[in-house]
């Protein structure tokens, strides 16, 4: 399965990164670093759906999504259109992302940044803050409950928040047992790569009150936004439909229903 290949490669990549930037050097950066922005607050304190807009060039299932890919220009458009947060893909081998994109975008915006990658070691949590992230993605499908609890605790200690991603009821149960505060429901089936917003609808029925919910993947139209809002979702993470748009700004306005 593609997820297994990604994780195998990620372990090799992390070892290389540790050699280039050992943990003690990262800690020295953190001692002088900035205070992270409140990712949780921008998702919750808003009427209507908050938008986490993604900087994403490619994916294993779709290949290159945007040919004229300039992460700084894209982030600038997101900032101008007042998205609530920006997700930056940093995985290099399968998504053509880069850690440098995150650092560069951080210097140009005061919007909360989510590092979207496959976080499988504590090293990456500290690395994420050093790069400028305010929040990290934790994927339940690739972590044990013990890791999920530990990673959330480690992130909290350095001021980072966690978007804990689930795909099905079993993973939701794990996320809830790990006391996740912000839960991302990924509408994409990791085996078939098909998307279905009913994944969010189904899991929302089993969601306890008080959680902040983000629906991820498969969100393309204003009707999709209205449907998810009707389910009680707090925010949406949108990548492909923005990356494929001729005008990213126009697409954001369309999704928000500006002018309706």
Kinemage of the C-alpha trace (Angstrom):
@kinemage 1
@onewidth
@group {chain A} dominant
@subgroup {mainchain}
@vectorlist {calphas} color= white
{ca unk a 1} P 0.000 0.000 0.000
{ca unk a 2} L 1.232 3.507 -0.805
{ca unk a 3} L 1.011 4.557 2.844
{ca unk a 4} L 3.501 1.844 3.831
{ca unk a 5} L 5.932 3.027 1.139
{ca unk a 6} L 5.612 6.614 2.361
{ca unk a 7} L 6.369 5.640 5.960
{ca unk a 8} L 9.377 3.503 4.984
{ca unk a 9} L 10.825 6.379 2.995
{ca unk a 10} L 10.000 8.863 5.740
{ca unk a 11} L 12.083 6.906 8.255
{ca unk a 12} L 15.084 7.137 5.929
{ca unk a 13} L 14.494 10.854 5.379
{ca unk a 14} L 14.317 11.554 9.110
{ca unk a 15} L 17.690 9.885 9.685
{ca unk a 16} L 19.249 12.151 7.052
{ca unk a 17} L 17.611 15.206 8.605
{ca unk a 18} L 18.933 14.280 12.047
{ca unk a 19} L 22.454 14.196 10.647
{ca unk a 20} L 22.071 17.621 9.037
{ca unk a 21} L 20.285 19.181 12.002
{ca unk a 22} L 20.802 17.273 15.273
{ca unk a 23} L 18.213 17.654 17.995
{ca unk a 24} L 20.513 19.721 20.237
{ca unk a 25} L 20.770 22.353 17.508
{ca unk a 26} L 17.005 22.388 17.100
{ca unk a 27} L 16.625 22.927 20.865
{ca unk a 28} L 18.951 25.917 20.679
{ca unk a 29} L 16.734 27.416 17.952
{ca unk a 30} L 13.622 26.807 20.046
{ca unk a 31} L 15.108 28.606 23.031
{ca unk a 32} L 15.261 31.798 20.976
{ca unk a 33} L 12.114 31.119 18.969
{ca unk a 34} L 8.743 32.806 18.551
{ca unk a 35} L 5.552 32.042 20.405
{ca unk a 36} L 3.286 29.875 18.206
{ca unk a 37} L -0.039 31.300 17.017
{ca unk a 38} L -3.332 29.863 18.277
{ca unk a 39} L -4.463 27.428 15.581
{ca unk a 40} L -7.358 26.186 17.692
{ca unk a 41} L -8.798 29.649 18.251
{ca unk a 42} L -9.011 30.563 14.563
{ca unk a 43} L -10.913 27.348 13.865
{ca unk a 44} L -13.483 27.822 16.596
{ca unk a 45} L -14.185 31.518 16.981
{ca unk a 46} L -15.899 32.159 13.669
{ca unk a 47} L -19.346 32.131 12.139
{ca unk a 48} L -19.330 29.814 9.143
{ca unk a 49} L -16.581 27.383 8.234
{ca unk a 50} L -12.957 28.254 8.836
{ca unk a 51} L -10.717 27.496 5.874
{ca unk a 52} L -7.325 25.839 6.197
{ca unk a 53} L -5.946 26.439 2.706
{ca unk a 54} L -3.219 24.098 1.542
{ca unk a 55} L 0.043 24.734 -0.260
{ca unk a 56} L 0.375 21.509 -2.216
{ca unk a 57} L 2.104 20.822 -5.512
{ca unk a 58} L 1.495 17.094 -6.016
{ca unk a 59} L 0.109 13.892 -4.535
{ca unk a 60} L 0.732 10.177 -5.143
{ca unk a 61} L -2.767 9.662 -6.532
{ca unk a 62} L -3.021 12.799 -8.709
{ca unk a 63} L 0.567 13.526 -9.688
{ca unk a 64} L 1.432 17.186 -10.195
{ca unk a 65} L -1.630 19.243 -9.322
{ca unk a 66} L -0.313 22.724 -10.068
{ca unk a 67} L 2.384 23.302 -12.675
{ca unk a 68} L 2.956 27.015 -11.960
{ca unk a 69} L 3.681 26.288 -8.331
{ca unk a 70} L 5.140 29.136 -6.282
{ca unk a 71} L 4.509 28.516 -2.576
{ca unk a 72} L 5.167 32.108 -1.534
{ca unk a 73} L 2.790 33.526 -4.136
{ca unk a 74} L 0.117 31.009 -3.147
{ca unk a 75} L 0.506 31.849 0.544
{ca unk a 76} L 0.297 35.541 -0.294
{ca unk a 77} L -3.018 34.986 -2.072
{ca unk a 78} L -4.303 33.007 0.899
{ca unk a 79} L -3.278 35.832 3.223
{ca unk a 80} L -4.967 38.439 1.024
{ca unk a 81} L -8.162 36.397 1.025
{ca unk a 82} L -8.099 36.061 4.808
{ca unk a 83} L -8.100 32.281 5.158
{ca unk a 84} L -7.987 31.249 8.801
{ca unk a 85} L -4.904 29.030 8.507
{ca unk a 86} L -2.479 27.668 5.914
{ca unk a 87} L -1.471 24.017 5.601
{ca unk a 88} L 1.990 23.468 4.148
{ca unk a 89} L 2.923 20.059 2.775
{ca unk a 90} L 6.540 19.346 3.641
{ca unk a 91} L 6.817 15.697 2.509
{ca unk a 92} L 9.317 15.632 -0.356
{ca unk a 93} L 9.322 12.211 -1.998
{ca unk a 94} L 5.632 11.645 -2.712
{ca unk a 95} L 4.074 15.126 -2.473
{ca unk a 96} L 6.962 17.260 -3.768
{ca unk a 97} L 6.806 19.408 -0.648
{ca unk a 98} L 9.662 20.965 1.278
{ca unk a 99} L 10.455 22.058 4.808
{ca unk a 100} L 11.797 25.253 3.266
{ca unk a 101} L 8.316 26.143 2.020
{ca unk a 102} L 7.158 26.253 5.620
{ca unk a 103} L 10.044 28.440 6.778
{ca unk a 104} L 9.653 30.813 3.838
{ca unk a 105} L 5.897 31.166 4.279
{ca unk a 106} L 6.340 31.731 8.021
{ca unk a 107} L 8.469 34.785 7.358
{ca unk a 108} L 5.763 36.299 5.161
{ca unk a 109} L 2.546 35.763 7.112
{ca unk a 110} L 1.001 36.051 10.563
{ca unk a 111} L -1.616 33.372 9.831
{ca unk a 112} L -1.344 30.089 11.792
{ca unk a 113} L 0.570 27.427 9.856
{ca unk a 114} L -0.123 23.702 9.952
{ca unk a 115} L 2.750 21.417 9.036
{ca unk a 116} L 1.235 18.605 6.996
{ca unk a 117} L 3.553 15.633 6.892
{ca unk a 118} L 3.862 12.115 8.238
{ca unk a 119} L 4.918 12.730 11.833
{ca unk a 120} L 6.239 9.425 13.156
{ca unk a 121} L 9.057 10.494 15.506
{ca unk a 122} L 9.332 13.069 18.324
{ca unk a 123} L 12.235 14.676 16.437
{ca unk a 124} L 9.777 15.955 13.832
{ca unk a 125} L 7.671 17.714 16.462
{ca unk a 126} L 10.567 19.890 17.629
{ca unk a 127} L 11.699 20.313 14.028
{ca unk a 128} L 8.212 21.557 13.112
{ca unk a 129} L 8.338 24.383 15.635
{ca unk a 130} L 11.853 25.332 14.534
{ca unk a 131} L 10.572 25.559 10.952
{ca unk a 132} L 7.786 27.919 12.012
{ca unk a 133} L 4.743 25.682 12.414
{ca unk a 134} L 1.973 26.506 14.869
{ca unk a 135} L 0.302 23.107 14.558
{ca unk a 136} L 1.135 19.652 13.264
{ca unk a 137} L -0.852 16.876 11.632
{ca unk a 138} L -0.927 13.544 13.471
{ca unk a 139} L -2.319 10.680 11.380
{ca unk a 140} L -4.010 8.042 13.521
{ca unk a 141} L -3.545 5.415 10.798
{ca unk a 142} L 0.251 5.446 11.237
{ca unk a 143} L 0.527 5.912 15.021
{ca unk a 144} L -0.195 3.745 18.030
{ca unk a 145} L -2.354 5.208 20.771
{ca unk a 146} L 0.748 5.452 22.959
{ca unk a 147} L 2.530 7.477 20.275
{ca unk a 148} L -0.533 9.642 19.760
{ca unk a 149} L -0.696 10.488 23.455
{ca unk a 150} L 3.058 11.105 23.684
{ca unk a 151} L 3.214 13.233 20.536
{ca unk a 152} L 0.301 15.419 21.634
{ca unk a 153} L 1.926 15.914 25.042
{ca unk a 154} L 5.304 16.763 23.477
{ca unk a 155} L 3.687 19.239 21.090
{ca unk a 156} L 1.746 20.925 23.883
{ca unk a 157} L 4.918 21.360 25.950
{ca unk a 158} L 6.430 23.534 23.216
{ca unk a 159} L 3.234 25.395 22.354
{ca unk a 160} L 2.172 23.477 19.248
{ca unk a 161} L -1.373 22.239 18.668
{ca unk a 162} L -2.312 18.998 16.911
{ca unk a 163} L -4.808 18.190 14.196
{ca unk a 164} L -5.450 14.480 14.764
{ca unk a 165} L -6.616 12.855 11.536
{ca unk a 166} L -9.016 9.912 11.348
{ca unk a 167} L -10.555 7.999 8.437
{ca unk a 168} L -13.023 5.630 10.092
{ca unk a 169} L -14.800 4.789 13.343
{ca unk a 170} L -11.948 2.662 14.719
{ca unk a 171} L -9.474 5.506 14.265
{ca unk a 172} L -11.951 7.966 15.768
{ca unk a 173} L -12.187 5.793 18.878
{ca unk a 174} L -8.386 5.852 19.165
{ca unk a 175} L -8.283 9.649 18.735
{ca unk a 176} L -10.940 10.110 21.407
{ca unk a 177} L -9.167 7.750 23.790
{ca unk a 178} L -6.017 9.806 23.245
{ca unk a 179} L -8.055 12.906 24.178
{ca unk a 180} L -7.545 14.713 20.862
{ca unk a 181} L -9.023 18.225 20.917
{ca unk a 182} L -8.926 18.995 17.194
{ca unk a 183} L -10.027 16.090 15.012
{ca unk a 184} L -9.646 16.019 11.249
{ca unk a 185} L -11.956 13.693 9.351
{ca unk a 186} L -10.268 12.711 6.093
{ca unk a 187} L -12.872 11.928 3.447
{ca unk a 188} L -10.286 10.131 1.314
{ca unk a 189} L -10.106 6.352 1.518
{ca unk a 190} L -6.404 5.520 1.908
{ca unk a 191} L -6.828 2.274 -0.018
{ca unk a 192} L -8.843 3.475 -3.030
{ca unk a 193} L -8.053 7.226 -2.790
{ca unk a 194} L -11.725 7.921 -3.518
{ca unk a 195} L -13.327 10.769 -1.561
{ca unk a 196} L -16.794 10.847 -0.035
{ca unk a 197} L -18.131 13.595 2.234
{ca unk a 198} L -20.388 11.007 3.834
{ca unk a 199} L -17.313 9.923 5.780
{ca unk a 200} L -17.604 13.189 7.690
{ca unk a 201} L -21.370 12.777 8.029
{ca unk a 202} L -21.004 9.260 9.453
{ca unk a 203} L -18.281 10.105 11.958
{ca unk a 204} L -19.994 13.305 13.107
{ca unk a 205} L -22.814 11.123 14.454
{ca unk a 206} L -20.313 9.498 16.825
{ca unk a 207} L -18.499 12.686 17.821
{ca unk a 208} L -18.831 13.875 21.424
{ca unk a 209} L -19.552 17.532 22.076
{ca unk a 210} L -16.709 19.929 22.665
{ca unk a 211} L -14.377 18.718 19.920
{ca unk a 212} L -13.220 20.972 17.097
{ca unk a 213} L -13.856 19.196 13.814
{ca unk a 214} L -12.117 19.746 10.480
{ca unk a 215} L -13.332 17.995 7.329
{ca unk a 216} L -10.496 17.173 4.926
{ca unk a 217} L -10.398 16.249 1.215
{ca unk a 218} L -13.091 16.185 -1.456
{ca unk a 219} L -14.338 19.739 -0.880
{ca unk a 220} L -14.830 21.406 -4.243
{ca unk a 221} L -18.004 23.492 -4.315
{ca unk a 222} L -20.079 25.968 -2.343
{ca unk a 223} L -22.652 23.173 -1.943
{ca unk a 224} L -19.984 20.999 -0.282
{ca unk a 225} L -19.277 23.826 2.170
{ca unk a 226} L -22.950 24.288 2.995
{ca unk a 227} L -23.391 20.565 3.542
{ca unk a 228} L -20.440 20.313 5.918
{ca unk a 229} L -21.560 23.385 7.823
{ca unk a 230} L -24.986 21.791 8.258
{ca unk a 231} L -23.274 18.796 9.878
{ca unk a 232} L -21.719 21.001 12.541
{ca unk a 233} L -18.156 20.971 11.229
{ca unk a 234} L -15.936 23.855 12.401
{ca unk a 235} L -13.472 24.029 9.543
{ca unk a 236} L -12.340 22.539 6.259
{ca unk a 237} L -8.905 21.690 4.901
{ca unk a 238} L -8.874 22.347 1.166
{ca unk a 239} L -5.987 21.641 -1.161
{ca unk a 240} L -6.651 20.238 -4.600
{ca unk a 241} L -9.599 22.415 -5.597
{ca unk a 242} L -7.613 25.546 -4.741
{ca unk a 243} L -4.446 24.303 -6.427
{ca unk a 244} L -6.342 23.479 -9.634
{ca unk a 245} L -8.159 26.828 -9.779
{ca unk a 246} L -7.177 29.345 -12.454
{ca unk a 247} L -7.782 32.052 -9.846
{ca unk a 248} L -7.226 30.914 -6.289
{ca unk a 249} L -8.795 34.079 -4.901
{ca unk a 250} L -11.949 33.612 -6.970
{ca unk a 251} L -12.190 29.992 -5.809
{ca unk a 252} L -11.969 30.976 -2.143
{ca unk a 253} L -14.708 33.559 -2.653
{ca unk a 254} L -16.835 30.972 -4.459
{ca unk a 255} L -16.416 28.442 -1.644
{ca unk a 256} L -17.358 31.062 0.941
{ca unk a 257} L -20.377 32.176 -1.051
{ca unk a 258} L -19.206 35.764 -1.370
{ca unk a 259} L -21.747 37.542 -3.527
{ca unk a 260} L -24.528 34.974 -2.976
